[in-house]
Amino acid sequence: MISFVWSSLLPLTPGTGGSENYTIGHIRELQRRGIPVRVITLGFGKEDGRKELPDIDFVDLKHESELSELDDTIIFVSEPLNIPTRNQSYTILHCPPGDVRLKRTFLSSETRESQPIVTSHHAAQVWSKVLDIPAGNIPVVYPFASPEFSKEKHTKAKKTRVLFAGRITPDKGVYTLLWALHSDKIDFNKFEFRATNAGKAHPNSRMLMPMLEAHPHIELIEAKKTPQAMAKLYARTDIVVMPSSFLWWDEMFGIVSVEAQHAGCRVVASNGGGIPETDCGGLILIEPDNPKELEAGILKAAKLGRMTEEARKKATEQFTLSDSVDKLLEVINYDTHSEV
């Protein structure tokens, strides 16, 4: 049995962020392969996300010490816990080590026994310095785009449609986007801008969303909670913007970039962190925290137009769900025949 341990401050909710979608996608692919798998949540009770994920097996524990009694292959996916486990445990480090609690926990002697896994080669370099482990000894299990993103047919429109699909938080570049839209070079008769309210439960999102709602040229729409729904949104989009800020944040990967390119969208994104690793042929990199660069990137992407069908097909051969799960099983040395 593989158990993904979710101990975040928020429930495991689809459509909220990359960590959530990564975990949910892996679980569903493992289920498809007939491998026993579940989510273990801590401290949420029955309000842990299971209502929105009825196809996934959830177990809620009252205390983290109960993990020590399990004979599972345990994978921590929101933070490493200072808990001894019967078998080798693993921790997928989705976030940078800027979180003091995360850094302190992982450096404790007990948690050191948990094998770190990262989501990009950039993340391996970052964490190697913190953990004093050679980057080559930290395995990379890349995120993926679900198959739905490559299947949805593009629908045309008179205007160039630009989408911001990240969390409405400063680290995702909301302020850079708002400033870029002050440009007199962007003709709003030819462009339309939308943003999803992803991560709306986050305190920063609640503060920033009124600014987007009040903006005359941005339509704020509901975040999509399934790959199918998100794929349909990308099919009605030409350009996806990811102006991530690197003033206080380090983007470890950037799954939105991969999903959007699998759907045929051009992606205009900050050149930093793990984002350059997401290039599937439709990525335009810009200087982070620079509104003029974002403006120029949008205009360049509009001139190029959506990815050709040939380019899109090549894009979909990279960062697949199947490859990601294959790599995960290789890293955890899991015998897929032992429990089938």
C-alpha positions in Angstrom: 0.0 0.0 0.0 1.2 3.5 -0.9 0.0 6.2 1.4 0.3 9.9 0.5 0.3 11.9 3.7 -1.4 15.3 3.4 -0.8 17.5 6.5 -1.2 21.0 5.0 -3.1 23.8 6.7 -5.8 23.4 4.0 -7.7 20.3 2.8 -6.7 18.4 -0.3 -8.8 20.3 -2.8 -8.6 19.9 -6.6 -7.9 23.0 -8.6 -6.2 24.8 -5.7 -2.5 24.4 -6.7 0.2 22.3 -8.3 0.9 20.2 -5.1 -2.8 19.2 -5.0 -3.1 18.4 -8.7 0.2 16.5 -8.6 -0.9 14.3 -5.7 -4.4 13.7 -7.0 -3.1 12.8 -10.5 -0.5 10.4 -9.2 -3.1 8.6 -7.0 -5.6 8.2 -9.9 -2.9 6.8 -12.2 -1.8 4.4 -9.5 -5.4 3.3 -9.0 -5.7 2.8 -12.8 -2.7 0.5 -12.7 -4.3 -1.5 -9.8 -1.8 -0.4 -7.2 -3.3 0.0 -3.7 -3.1 3.7 -2.8 -4.8 6.1 -0.5 -4.5 9.6 1.1 -3.9 9.9 4.8 -4.9 13.3 6.3 -4.1 14.7 9.7 -6.3 16.8 11.9 -9.1 17.5 9.4 -11.6 14.9 10.3 -14.0 14.2 7.4 -13.5 17.8 6.1 -10.2 16.8 4.4 -11.2 17.1 0.7 -12.9 13.7 0.3 -16.2 15.2 -0.7 -14.7 16.6 -3.9 -12.7 13.4 -4.6 -15.2 10.6 -4.1 -13.1 8.2 -6.3 -10.1 8.4 -3.9 -9.7 6.5 -0.6 -9.2 8.9 2.3 -8.2 8.0 5.9 -8.2 10.7 8.5 -5.9 10.3 11.6 -6.2 12.3 14.8 -2.5 12.3 15.5 0.6 11.9 13.4 2.1 9.3 15.7 -0.3 6.8 14.3 1.7 6.8 11.1 4.5 4.8 12.9 2.1 1.9 13.3 1.5 1.5 9.5 3.3 -1.0 7.2 2.7 1.3 4.2 5.2 3.0 1.9 4.6 6.5 3.2 5.1 9.6 0.9 4.8 13.0 2.6 3.5 15.5 0.1 2.9 18.7 1.9 5.7 18.7 4.6 8.0 16.1 6.1 6.9 15.0 9.6 9.3 14.2 12.4 7.8 10.7 12.7 9.7 7.3 12.5 8.1 4.9 10.0 8.4 1.1 9.7 9.5 1.4 6.1 11.6 3.9 4.2 9.5 7.1 3.8 9.8 9.8 1.2 9.1 13.5 1.1 8.1 15.3 -2.1 9.4 18.9 -1.6 7.0 20.9 -3.7 8.1 24.2 -2.1 11.4 26.1 -1.7 13.1 26.0 1.7 12.1 29.5 2.5 9.5 28.1 4.9 11.4 28.1 8.2 9.2 25.4 9.6 9.7 23.2 6.6 13.4 23.7 6.7 13.7 23.1 10.4 11.6 19.9 10.3 13.5 18.4 7.5 16.8 19.0 9.1 15.8 17.2 12.3 17.6 13.9 12.9 14.5 11.7 12.6 13.2 13.3 9.4 16.6 13.0 7.8 15.6 9.3 7.4 13.0 10.3 4.9 14.3 10.4 1.3 13.7 13.8 -0.3 12.2 14.0 -3.8 11.9 17.2 -5.8 10.0 18.4 -8.8 12.7 19.9 -10.9 16.5 20.0 -11.4 16.4 23.6 -10.1 14.8 22.4 -6.9 17.4 19.7 -6.5 20.1 22.4 -6.6 18.3 24.6 -4.1 17.6 21.8 -1.6 21.0 20.2 -2.0 22.5 23.4 -0.4 20.1 23.2 2.5 20.3 19.5 3.2 24.0 19.2 2.4 23.3 16.4 -0.1 24.8 16.4 -3.6 22.0 17.5 -6.1 22.6 14.3 -8.1 21.5 12.3 -5.0 18.1 14.0 -4.8 15.8 12.3 -7.4 13.5 14.4 -9.6 10.0 13.3 -10.3 8.6 15.9 -12.7 5.0 17.0 -12.6 2.8 16.2 -15.5 -0.1 17.4 -17.7 -3.1 15.1 -17.5 -4.1 13.5 -20.8 -7.2 15.7 -21.0 -5.1 18.8 -21.9 -3.9 17.3 -25.2 -7.4 16.2 -26.3 -9.6 19.3 -26.2 -10.1 21.0 -29.5 -9.3 24.7 -29.7 -12.1 27.2 -30.3 -11.3 30.4 -32.2 -12.4 34.0 -31.3 -12.1 37.5 -32.6 -9.9 38.7 -29.7 -6.7 37.3 -28.4 -7.6 35.6 -25.1 -5.1 35.9 -22.2 -5.5 33.9 -19.0 -3.9 34.2 -15.6 -4.5 30.8 -13.9 -2.2 30.9 -10.9 -3.2 31.6 -7.3 -4.3 35.1 -6.7 -1.2 35.8 -4.5 1.8 38.2 -4.8 4.3 35.3 -5.5 2.4 34.4 -8.6 2.9 37.9 -10.0 -0.6 39.5 -9.7 0.9 43.0 -9.2 3.1 42.6 -12.2 0.1 41.7 -14.3 -2.0 44.6 -13.0 0.9 47.0 -13.8 1.4 45.6 -17.3 -2.2 46.3 -18.1 -1.6 50.0 -17.7 0.2 49.8 -21.0 -1.0 51.9 -23.9 0.5 49.3 -26.3 -2.2 46.7 -25.4 -5.3 47.4 -27.4 -8.2 46.1 -25.4 -10.3 46.0 -28.5 -8.1 43.1 -29.6 -7.3 41.5 -26.3 -9.4 40.1 -23.5 -8.0 39.1 -20.1 -9.3 36.5 -17.6 -8.1 35.3 -14.2 -9.3 32.3 -12.2 -9.9 32.7 -8.5 -7.6 29.8 -7.7 -6.6 29.6 -4.1 -9.4 32.0 -3.0 -9.3 30.6 0.5 -5.7 32.0 1.0 -5.7 35.2 3.1 -3.7 37.0 0.4 -6.2 35.9 -2.3 -9.1 37.3 -0.3 -7.2 40.6 -0.1 -6.3 40.8 -3.8 -9.4 39.5 -5.5 -11.4 42.7 -5.1 -8.7 44.5 -7.1 -9.2 42.0 -10.0 -13.0 42.2 -9.7 -12.8 46.0 -10.0 -10.5 46.0 -13.0 -12.3 47.1 -16.1 -10.3 44.8 -18.4 -10.1 41.6 -16.3 -12.8 39.0 -16.0 -12.5 37.0 -12.8 -13.9 33.5 -13.2 -14.3 30.4 -11.0 -11.2 28.2 -10.8 -11.7 24.8 -12.5 -11.4 21.8 -10.3 -10.9 19.0 -12.8 -8.4 18.5 -15.6 -11.4 18.2 -18.0 -12.7 21.6 -17.0 -9.3 23.2 -17.1 -8.7 21.8 -20.5 -11.9 23.3 -21.8 -10.8 26.7 -20.4 -7.4 26.4 -22.2 -9.2 25.5 -25.4 -10.8 29.0 -25.2 -7.5 30.6 -24.4 -4.6 31.8 -26.7 -2.0 33.0 -24.2 -1.4 31.9 -20.6 0.7 34.3 -18.4 2.8 33.2 -15.5 4.6 36.4 -14.2 5.8 34.7 -11.1 7.6 37.1 -8.7 11.1 36.2 -7.5 11.4 38.9 -5.0 10.5 36.6 -2.1 9.5 33.3 -3.9 11.3 30.7 -5.9 9.1 28.8 -8.4 10.2 25.2 -8.2 8.5 24.1 -11.4 5.4 25.7 -12.9 2.9 23.0 -13.9 0.5 25.6 -15.5 3.1 26.1 -18.2 3.1 22.5 -19.2 -0.7 22.1 -19.1 -1.2 25.2 -21.2 1.4 24.1 -23.9 -0.2 20.6 -24.1 -3.4 22.5 -24.8 -1.7 24.5 -27.6 -1.4 27.9 -25.8 1.6 30.1 -25.8 3.0 30.7 -22.4 4.6 33.9 -21.2 6.4 33.3 -18.0 9.1 34.6 -15.7 12.6 33.3 -16.5 13.6 31.9 -13.1 13.5 28.9 -10.8 12.3 25.7 -12.5 10.1 27.5 -15.1 12.7 27.2 -18.0 12.5 23.4 -17.5 8.8 23.5 -18.6 9.5 24.4 -22.2 7.6 22.2 -24.5 8.1 24.5 -27.5 5.6 27.3 -26.7 7.3 29.0 -23.8 8.3 32.7 -24.0 10.6 33.7 -21.0 10.6 37.2 -19.6 12.5 39.0 -16.9 10.7 38.5 -13.6 8.9 41.4 -11.8 9.1 43.6 -14.9 5.7 44.8 -16.2 7.2 46.1 -19.5 8.7 42.7 -20.2 5.4 41.0 -19.5 3.7 43.5 -21.9 6.3 42.7 -24.6 5.9 39.0 -24.0 2.1 39.1 -24.5 2.5 41.1 -27.7 5.1 38.7 -29.0 2.9 35.7 -28.2 -0.1 37.3 -29.9 1.9 37.9 -33.0 3.1 34.2 -33.1 -0.4 32.9 -32.5 -1.3 29.6 -30.8 1.1 26.6 -31.3 0.7 24.7 -34.5 -0.9 21.3 -34.3 2.5 19.7 -35.1 4.1 21.7 -32.3 1.3 20.9 -29.9 1.6 17.1 -30.6 5.4 17.3 -29.8 4.6 19.2 -26.6 2.2 16.4 -25.4 5.0 13.8 -25.6 6.7 15.6 -22.7 5.8 15.6 -19.0 3.2 12.9 -19.3 1.3 11.4 -16.3 2.5 7.9 -17.2 6.2 9.0 -17.2 5.8 10.8 -13.9 4.3 7.8 -12.1 6.9 5.5 -13.7 9.6 7.6 -12.2 8.0 7.8 -8.8 7.7 4.0 -8.6 11.3 3.7 -9.7 12.4 6.2 -7.0 10.5 4.5 -4.2 11.6 1.1 -5.5 8.0 -0.2 -5.3 7.3 -3.7 -6.5 4.1 -3.3 -8.5 3.5 -7.1 -8.5 3.7 -7.6 -4.7 0.2 -6.5 -3.9 -1.7 -7.0 -7.1 
